[in-house]
Amino acid sequence: MKVLITGFEPFGGESINPSWEAVKRLPDEIAGARIVKLRIPTVVDRSIERVHEAMKAERPDIVISVGQAGGRFGVTPERIAINITDARIPDNEGNQPVDVPVFSDGDAAYFSNLPVKAMVQAIKDAGLPASLSNSAGTYICNHVMYGILYYIHREFPGMRGGFIHVPYCSAQAVDKPAAPSMSLADITAALEAAVLAAIRTEQQKEGK
């Protein structure tokens, strides 16, 4: 089994992005599954293009993108992505689409086909804060989640995919005294627990 997991480059004036910092710290193997890690640009179209290229090249069983959601108190697997990009700030190349569909020929929304509630529970069982989110927003995180599910529906019907948001890491919160944060070690542990839950669900379906 193979899992493709992605994290974003820094954006919005930040020097780091906890999504990639945590993803790159994940082990190379979890429960016998090979973990393929990919850093993607915080740029509207290039982000999903990079993920799509990796989906075609790697043919993973599971693809999970991870992104930063400053202000959230825990790690939040996402349930649904909507077909709109409505950027409140420019991306890293200055693009700021407003009310633009992610894919004009796509459905209004796609639900993650990952075991999102099991992933939330696995993170909690690891002693870390987590909850299920019903909104991935309308910025690049939603853009990428929607794109992953769009391509799964059209090109990779046997693949599982979705998105996880993580809060600021502690280093980012030094100058944001009111902002919730988690240590990178805890964010990484939470992601590992979530990935493990997704892998075990797939293994159970396959009778392993």
RAJO-V183725 format. One record per residue. N is the residue number from 1. SS is DSSP state (a for helix, b for strand, c for the rest). PSI is psi in radians with two decimals (none if undefined). BURIAL is + if it has 16 or more other ideal C-beta (glycine too) atoms within 10 Angstrom, else -. Layout:
BEGIN
n=[N,N]
ss=[SS,SS]
psi=[PSI,PSI]
burial=[BURIAL,BURIAL]
END
This chain:
BEGIN
n=[1,2,3,4,5,6,7,8,9,10,11,12,13,14,15,16,17,18,19,20,21,22,23,24,25,26,27,28,29,30,31,32,33,34,35,36,37,38,39,40,41,42,43,44,45,46,47,48,49,50,51,52,53,54,55,56,57,58,59,60,61,62,63,64,65,66,67,68,69,70,71,72,73,74,75,76,77,78,79,80,81,82,83,84,85,86,87,88,89,90,91,92,93,94,95,96,97,98,99,100,101,102,103,104,105,106,107,108,109,110,111,112,113,114,115,116,117,118,119,120,121,122,123,124,125,126,127,128,129,130,131,132,133,134,135,136,137,138,139,140,141,142,143,144,145,146,147,148,149,150,151,152,153,154,155,156,157,158,159,160,161,162,163,164,165,166,167,168,169,170,171,172,173,174,175,176,177,178,179,180,181,182,183,184,185,186,187,188,189,190,191,192,193,194,195,196,197,198,199,200,201,202,203,204,205,206,207,208]
ss=[c,b,b,b,b,b,b,b,c,c,c,c,c,c,c,c,c,a,a,a,a,a,a,c,c,c,c,c,b,b,c,c,b,b,b,b,b,b,b,b,c,c,c,a,a,a,a,a,a,a,a,a,a,a,a,a,a,a,c,c,c,b,b,b,b,b,b,b,c,c,c,c,c,c,b,b,b,b,c,b,b,b,c,c,b,c,c,c,c,c,c,c,c,c,c,c,c,c,c,b,c,c,c,c,c,c,c,c,b,b,b,c,c,c,c,a,a,a,a,a,a,a,a,a,a,c,c,c,c,b,c,c,b,c,c,c,c,c,c,a,a,a,a,a,a,a,a,a,a,a,a,a,a,a,a,c,c,c,c,b,b,b,b,b,b,b,c,b,b,a,a,a,a,a,a,c,c,c,c,c,b,b,c,a,a,a,a,a,a,a,a,a,a,a,a,a,a,a,a,a,a,a,a,a,a,c,c,c]
psi=[2.59,2.41,2.15,2.16,2.29,2.68,2.76,2.70,2.84,2.68,2.99,0.49,-0.03,2.62,-0.30,2.82,2.05,-0.37,-0.87,-0.68,-0.64,-0.74,-0.76,-0.28,-0.11,2.64,2.79,-0.18,2.35,2.12,0.69,-0.09,2.39,2.33,2.04,2.13,2.42,2.23,2.24,2.68,2.56,1.18,2.31,-1.14,-0.64,-0.48,-0.95,-0.47,-0.75,-0.73,-0.74,-0.73,-0.74,-0.63,-0.72,-0.69,-0.72,-0.47,0.97,2.77,-0.57,2.39,2.22,2.21,2.52,2.38,2.84,2.35,1.46,2.30,-0.34,2.63,-0.18,-2.97,2.30,1.70,2.47,2.45,-0.62,2.58,2.46,2.72,1.12,2.47,2.11,1.53,2.19,-0.39,2.75,2.65,-2.99,-0.05,0.23,0.06,2.42,1.24,2.50,2.17,0.77,2.23,2.55,-0.87,2.14,-0.41,0.22,2.92,2.89,-0.59,2.76,2.40,2.48,2.47,0.37,2.76,1.27,-0.65,-0.64,-0.62,-0.74,-0.81,-0.66,-0.69,-0.76,-0.70,-0.43,0.01,0.43,2.61,2.36,2.69,2.81,2.31,2.43,0.21,2.06,0.16,-2.78,0.31,-2.63,-0.48,-0.87,-0.69,-0.81,-0.75,-0.80,-0.77,-0.74,-0.84,-0.60,-0.84,-0.58,-0.82,-0.59,-0.54,-0.45,1.17,-0.38,-0.04,2.63,2.54,2.80,-2.78,2.56,2.27,2.50,2.67,3.11,2.58,2.89,-0.67,-0.58,-0.46,-0.03,-0.74,0.24,1.25,-0.39,-0.06,2.32,2.66,2.91,2.71,2.69,-0.61,-0.73,-0.68,-0.76,-0.76,-0.67,-0.76,-0.71,-0.71,-0.71,-0.76,-0.73,-0.74,-0.71,-0.72,-0.82,-0.63,-0.74,-0.73,-0.67,-0.68,-0.57,0.00,0.40,none]
burial=[+,-,+,+,+,+,+,+,+,+,+,-,-,+,-,-,+,+,+,+,+,+,+,-,+,+,-,-,-,+,+,-,+,-,+,+,+,+,-,+,+,+,+,+,+,+,+,+,-,+,+,+,-,+,+,-,-,-,-,+,+,+,+,+,+,+,+,+,+,+,-,+,-,+,+,+,+,+,+,+,+,+,+,+,+,-,+,-,-,-,+,+,-,-,-,-,+,-,-,+,-,+,-,-,-,+,-,-,-,+,-,+,-,+,+,+,-,+,+,+,+,+,+,+,-,+,-,+,+,+,-,-,+,-,-,+,+,+,+,+,+,+,+,+,+,+,+,+,+,+,+,+,-,-,-,+,-,-,+,+,+,+,+,+,+,+,+,+,+,-,-,+,+,-,-,-,-,-,-,-,+,+,-,+,-,+,+,+,+,+,+,+,+,+,+,+,+,+,+,+,+,+,-,-,-,-,-,-]
END
